[in-house]
Amino acid sequence: MSNTRKLQVNEHALVGDILKQAFFDDPVHNWAFGSKEITERLFSTMAKHLYLTKGFGYTTDDQNGTCLWLTPDSDRNVPIYKEIGLASTIIKFGGLKALYRGLTLDYTMKKHRPSIPHYYLFALGTKPDAQGKGIGGKLMREALRHVDEAKMPAYLESSKEENVPIYRHYGFEVIDCIQPTKSSPKMWLMWRDAK
């Protein structure tokens, strides 16, 4: 199995490519954006301007999986000029409805995020043809080693119910289940106490 390594700041395109493939069947992303072009650009932009500059991430040597995290002291905002560019991309590939759904999703997630300082797992994904081979677990263990060294809790939002038991295996517990709108899929908010 491939080894893990820390992502470099300039590897945002790699992150976008991996997560576009990993999230191809994600119910929340498909509801919000409905376009693979948006998904790739969203993840790439967020990696470039937020997660790889203010947080950290890992990938595997074979580039089949990746994860993105923020530290407790990270400012979670993308610069406004990048938000405008991201919004125009969403409108171009998904229309105004996709922008509205994306903003609704972002607002709902921010509203429910715990106020206690914590590490935040934004995304963890493996390319479809590499799933089920332990890559996600390897990435999770590497990141949690970092979290545990800091003696801090961690938080994530799972957009797939079938992933909840996987996250439980790593010490996360469901603290809430939310639905951004009546027509949207549910999300499971999960917390892991400091170790």
C-alpha positions, -999 to 999 in steps of 0.1 A, spaced: 0 0 0 11 35 -8 26 58 19 11 90 31 28 124 28 19 160 36 4 180 8 24 210 -4 8 244 -8 10 243 -46 -9 209 -49 -44 223 -50 -50 210 -85 -41 175 -74 -66 178 -45 -93 191 -68 -88 161 -92 -88 135 -64 -119 149 -46 -138 154 -79 -135 117 -84 -141 108 -48 -172 129 -44 -188 118 -77 -217 102 -59 -219 125 -29 -255 133 -23 -250 167 -7 -225 180 -33 -247 167 -61 -277 183 -46 -259 216 -41 -239 219 -73 -249 191 -97 -217 196 -118 -183 178 -117 -167 210 -130 -179 229 -100 -168 202 -76 -133 201 -89 -129 239 -90 -145 242 -56 -121 218 -39 -91 231 -58 -99 267 -49 -106 259 -13 -74 239 -11 -54 267 -26 -67 297 -7 -77 281 26 -68 245 35 -33 243 22 -23 278 33 -41 279 67 -45 242 75 -29 210 62 -37 180 42 -23 146 32 -22 125 1 -8 91 -8 23 85 -29 1 70 -56 -22 101 -54 -54 80 -49 -66 97 -18 -64 130 1 -77 149 31 -80 185 41 -80 199 76 -80 232 94 -64 238 128 -83 254 157 -67 288 152 -73 290 114 -93 318 99 -119 298 80 -127 325 54 -115 326 18 -105 361 6 -135 380 -9 -120 382 -43 -117 345 -44 -153 340 -32 -164 362 -61 -144 340 -85 -158 309 -70 -194 322 -72 -190 331 -109 -177 295 -115 -207 281 -97 -231 303 -117 -213 294 -150 -215 256 -145 -246 253 -123 -266 285 -126 -281 307 -99 -299 278 -82 -265 261 -76 -251 293 -61 -282 296 -38 -279 260 -27 -242 264 -21 -246 295 0 -274 278 19 -252 248 26 -223 270 37 -245 290 60 -261 259 76 -227 243 82 -213 275 98 -244 279 120 -240 244 134 -202 243 138 -192 239 174 -177 270 191 -152 250 211 -117 252 195 -112 220 174 -95 206 143 -119 205 113 -119 178 87 -133 194 56 -128 165 31 -115 130 30 -117 111 -2 -104 82 -23 -107 78 -60 -134 52 -68 -112 25 -82 -90 27 -51 -118 26 -25 -120 -2 0 -82 -7 1 -75 12 34 -63 45 19 -89 66 37 -81 50 70 -44 55 64 -50 92 57 -73 95 87 -48 79 111 -20 102 99 -41 133 104 -54 122 138 -19 116 150 -13 153 144 -46 162 162 -38 139 191 -3 154 195 -21 188 200 -45 172 225 -74 188 207 -109 176 197 -119 172 160 -151 178 141 -165 168 107 -197 168 86 -205 135 69 -226 138 38 -231 101 35 -249 80 62 -228 49 52 -196 68 62 -209 74 98 -197 39 111 -163 45 95 -158 78 113 -171 62 145 -143 37 142 -119 66 145 -136 80 176 -161 104 161 -197 104 174 -228 119 159 -238 151 177 -266 162 153 -282 154 120 -291 184 99 -308 191 66 -300 225 49 -334 226 32 -365 204 31 -353 191 -4 -317 185 5 -300 154 17 -291 151 54 -257 156 70 -243 140 101 -223 163 124 -196 143 142 -173 152 171 -142 134 185 -131 143 220 -94 152 226 -72 121 232 
